[in-house]
Structure formats: C-alpha cells, structure tokens
Amino acid sequence: MEKITIIGLGNMGGALVRGLEKSPLQSALSIDVYDLDPQRVKACGAHVRGLSSLEEIELDNNILIFCVKPQDLVTIGKVLKGRLKKNVLIVSILAGKKTATIARELQFDGPIVRAMPNIAAVIGFAATAMCANEKCETLEKQHAEQIFKAVGEAYWTKESLMDAVTGLSGSGPAYIYMVIEALSDGGLKMGMPRDLAFKLATQTVLGSAALVKHTGLHPAILKDQVTTPAGTTISALHVLEERGLRSMFVNAVEKATLRSIELGKDE
Ligand SMILES: NC(=O)c1ccc[n+]([C@@H]2O[C@H](COP(=O)([O-])OP(=O)(O)OC[C@H]3O[C@@H](n4cnc5c(N)ncnc54)[C@H](OP(=O)(O)O)[C@@H]3O)[C@@H](O)[C@H]2O)c1
C-alpha cells in the first residue's frame, strides 16, 4: 500500500485522516484528500496533499476511500465512471451502499471493500466490520484491514450482515450515549450535582466495557460478580428486567437493521 485518497472529510473522513497520520502506516504512505469544502482540506495535517477537485484523483494504483454521504456517490460516479484502472482498490464506508451498487455507479470491475466503522474512529476506538467483493485478493483485504485498524478494531464479515452491523455498532454509540445520559439523570434525581453524576456515569460505562474486554469474561459472569444477595444491585437489575431493558436493545438493533435495509432499497 503506497497511495491513498480520502474523499469527503467530515466526521468519518476527518477521523480516518487523523488516524492514518498517527499510525505507523503514515511513513510508508502518501495520502491525498479531497472535500467540497477547501477549509476541510486545509485543516488536514502537513503529511497530507490536498486536491482541489475530483478530477485530480489518481486513477491508477491508488486506494480510494469514499467518506461522503451515500447520496453523494452519484456525483463522484459522474466524474470517475469507467475511468478507474483495475489495480485501484475502492473502500466505501457509505451506509447501505452495496458493493454491486458501487461497481455499477462507477462502472468499475475491480476490488471493492465495504466497511462500516463508527464515530469512535475520531479517538482511535472504532468498531469496524468489513466485507469484500469477489474481485478482492488477500493483499487488497490486508490493505483495507490496515486502514481501519489505524482507527480502532476491524473484523471481516459477509455483505448480507452489513445492515445488522449498521444496526449494532454503526448506530450503537448513540444508544450508549442515551444510557450515559439516563444514568446521569438517575444520579441527579438522587441529589447529585450534574457534573459529578455525568462523570461517574461516563467512567462507569467506560470501565465496565474495559473490564469485559480485559478479562474476556461473558458480561453475565461479571454481572454475577457484582450482585450480592439482597443487595442494591439485584434490586436495580430486577427493575431493568421487569421493564424489558434487554428486549429494548434487541428491538433497537433490529429496527435500525431493518431501516438500513429499507434505505438500501431506495437506490
Ligand atoms: N457519522 C457516523 O457515525 C458514521 C458511521 C459509519 C459510517 N458512516 C458513513 O460515513 C459517511 C460519511 O459520514 P459523515 O458523518 O462523515 O458525513 P459528513 O460529516 O457529512 O461528511 C461528508 C463530507 O463529504 C463532503 N462531500 C460531499 N460531497 C462531496 C463530493 N462530491 N466530493 C468530496 N466531498 C464531498 C461533505 O461536504 P458538504 O458538507 O459540503 O456536503 C462533507 O464534508 C456516510 O456515508 C455515512 O453513511 C458514518
């Protein structure tokens, strides 16, 4: 992997640029960036070369990472259609856009990786799932993996599961923000200052996730370890079970998955 061009420098594109700039890949890579907004191009670091139009993108031996909104694929398609060499690798993070759709929009017969990262890429903690079309060889898959491992963790899956990935880890940060907000409100209701409640709630979510990861234990085992007979925690857990917290999350992931499928059909 020598050359990368990142198209679209919003939340996710910007995070990828920062992640790649900080990663060991940086020294081996030449990174081009392009966004409609020249200020966003300027804001990228010194190791990056800014392009001033889509026409300047190198069409040969390049990894193109699409980070624009799904509806903007058409605009990019108009410029790149039928012009990309087969040794280009396309990496798309566009929600709902299938590899076959991208191939069609660009009239491109080469390797395409579809990835779904999440917003934690901004701080190098993304959970990303990826799938590859049949034109991808091992080397291209390695390249895609290196890119997303520069901003967090990355796993391979099949394309039929990408909508479920969107429903779980793509949209997931929003669910957890709601949990943090709700826990803080609980502290507030019990008389805590807002600031303290917020800090305790945030660190509790962070620490609990870190412990699951660090020990490799099933969350149910960790939950049992902190639940004592007739104690405070079991009283709270009883309420959460009674009000259906588990099915609420299962249903939330299902709903988001179905919405992702629906959006994919609109194309
Ligand atoms: N945000 C998330 O949590 C998340 C998670 C997973 C996947 N994704 C996917 O990531 C993609 C980007 O999301 P985002 O949140 O980063 O969006 P965003 O913040 O709106 O960034 C998109 C950027 O692309 C620019 N752009 C639009 N058309 C362009 C073109 N033709 N050429 C170059 N740049 C262009 C936009 O400029 P303007 O603002 O001027 O239009 C904007 O700066 C989406 O497809 C989304 O499905 C997002």
The ligand as an SDF file (V2000), in Angstrom:
LIG
                    3D

 48 52  0  0  0  0  0  0  0  0999 V2000
  -21.0220    9.5040   11.2130 N   0  0  0  0  0  0  0  0  0  0  0  0
  -21.0600    8.2300   11.5650 C   0  0  0  0  0  0  0  0  0  0  0  0
  -21.1970    7.8600   12.7370 O   0  0  0  0  0  0  0  0  0  0  0  0
  -20.8810    7.1550   10.5090 C   0  0  0  0  0  0  0  0  0  0  0  0
  -20.6440    5.8380   10.9060 C   0  0  0  0  0  0  0  0  0  0  0  0
  -20.4280    4.8820    9.9110 C   0  0  0  0  0  0  0  0  0  0  0  0
  -20.4880    5.2170    8.5660 C   0  0  0  0  0  0  0  0  0  0  0  0
  -20.7610    6.4960    8.2290 N   0  0  0  0  0  0  0  0  0  0  0  0
  -20.8190    6.8260    6.8070 C   0  0  0  0  0  0  0  0  0  0  0  0
  -19.7630    7.7180    6.5670 O   0  0  0  0  0  0  0  0  0  0  0  0
  -20.1240    8.5960    5.5030 C   0  0  0  0  0  0  0  0  0  0  0  0
  -19.7640    9.9990    5.9160 C   0  0  0  0  0  0  0  0  0  0  0  0
  -20.4420   10.3150    7.1280 O   0  0  0  0  0  0  0  0  0  0  0  0
  -20.0380   11.6090    7.9470 P   0  0  0  0  0  0  0  0  0  0  0  0
  -20.8200   11.5560    9.2020 O   0  0  0  0  0  0  0  0  0  0  0  0
  -18.5620   11.7090    7.9790 O   0  0  0  0  0  0  0  0  0  0  0  0
  -20.6480   12.7250    6.9600 O   0  0  0  0  0  0  0  0  0  0  0  0
  -20.2350   14.2580    6.8720 P   0  0  0  0  0  0  0  0  0  0  0  0
  -19.7040   14.7240    8.1830 O   0  0  0  0  0  0  0  0  0  0  0  0
  -21.4040   14.9610    6.2560 O   0  0  0  0  0  0  0  0  0  0  0  0
  -19.0140   14.2610    5.8340 O   0  0  0  0  0  0  0  0  0  0  0  0
  -19.1600   14.1270    4.4420 C   0  0  0  0  0  0  0  0  0  0  0  0
  -18.2080   15.1300    3.7970 C   0  0  0  0  0  0  0  0  0  0  0  0
  -18.1340   14.8700    2.3960 O   0  0  0  0  0  0  0  0  0  0  0  0
  -18.2440   16.1170    1.7030 C   0  0  0  0  0  0  0  0  0  0  0  0
  -18.7150   15.9050    0.3340 N   0  0  0  0  0  0  0  0  0  0  0  0
  -19.9660   15.8380   -0.1480 C   0  0  0  0  0  0  0  0  0  0  0  0
  -19.9590   15.6180   -1.4890 N   0  0  0  0  0  0  0  0  0  0  0  0
  -18.6630   15.5250   -1.8480 C   0  0  0  0  0  0  0  0  0  0  0  0
  -18.0050   15.3060   -3.0890 C   0  0  0  0  0  0  0  0  0  0  0  0
  -18.6810   15.1550   -4.2130 N   0  0  0  0  0  0  0  0  0  0  0  0
  -16.6590   15.2710   -3.1010 N   0  0  0  0  0  0  0  0  0  0  0  0
  -15.9530   15.4460   -1.9590 C   0  0  0  0  0  0  0  0  0  0  0  0
  -16.5100   15.6740   -0.7610 N   0  0  0  0  0  0  0  0  0  0  0  0
  -17.8560   15.7060   -0.6930 C   0  0  0  0  0  0  0  0  0  0  0  0
  -19.2190   16.8910    2.5560 C   0  0  0  0  0  0  0  0  0  0  0  0
  -19.1980   18.2380    2.2200 O   0  0  0  0  0  0  0  0  0  0  0  0
  -20.5880   19.0730    2.4480 P   0  0  0  0  0  0  0  0  0  0  0  0
  -20.8150   19.0910    3.9250 O   0  0  0  0  0  0  0  0  0  0  0  0
  -20.2390   20.4060    1.8450 O   0  0  0  0  0  0  0  0  0  0  0  0
  -21.6510   18.3340    1.6910 O   0  0  0  0  0  0  0  0  0  0  0  0
  -18.6880   16.5800    3.9450 C   0  0  0  0  0  0  0  0  0  0  0  0
  -17.5770   17.3970    4.2740 O   0  0  0  0  0  0  0  0  0  0  0  0
  -21.6310    8.3970    5.2430 C   0  0  0  0  0  0  0  0  0  0  0  0
  -21.7900    7.7280    4.0190 O   0  0  0  0  0  0  0  0  0  0  0  0
  -22.0920    7.5420    6.3820 C   0  0  0  0  0  0  0  0  0  0  0  0
  -23.0590    6.6080    5.9520 O   0  0  0  0  0  0  0  0  0  0  0  0
  -20.9400    7.4810    9.1530 C   0  0  0  0  0  0  0  0  0  0  0  0
  1  2  1  0
  2  3  2  0
  2  4  1  0
  4  5  1  0
  4 48  2  0
  5  6  2  0
  6  7  1  0
  7  8  2  0
  8  9  1  0
  8 48  1  0
  9 10  1  0
  9 46  1  0
 10 11  1  0
 11 12  1  0
 11 44  1  0
 12 13  1  0
 13 14  1  0
 14 15  2  0
 14 16  1  0
 14 17  1  0
 17 18  1  0
 18 19  2  0
 18 20  1  0
 18 21  1  0
 21 22  1  0
 22 23  1  0
 23 24  1  0
 23 42  1  0
 24 25  1  0
 25 26  1  0
 25 36  1  0
 26 27  1  0
 26 35  1  0
 27 28  2  0
 28 29  1  0
 29 30  1  0
 29 35  2  0
 30 31  1  0
 30 32  2  0
 32 33  1  0
 33 34  2  0
 34 35  1  0
 36 37  1  0
 36 42  1  0
 37 38  1  0
 38 39  2  0
 38 40  1  0
 38 41  1  0
 42 43  1  0
 44 45  1  0
 44 46  1  0
 46 47  1  0
M  CHG  2   8   1  16  -1
M  END
$$$$
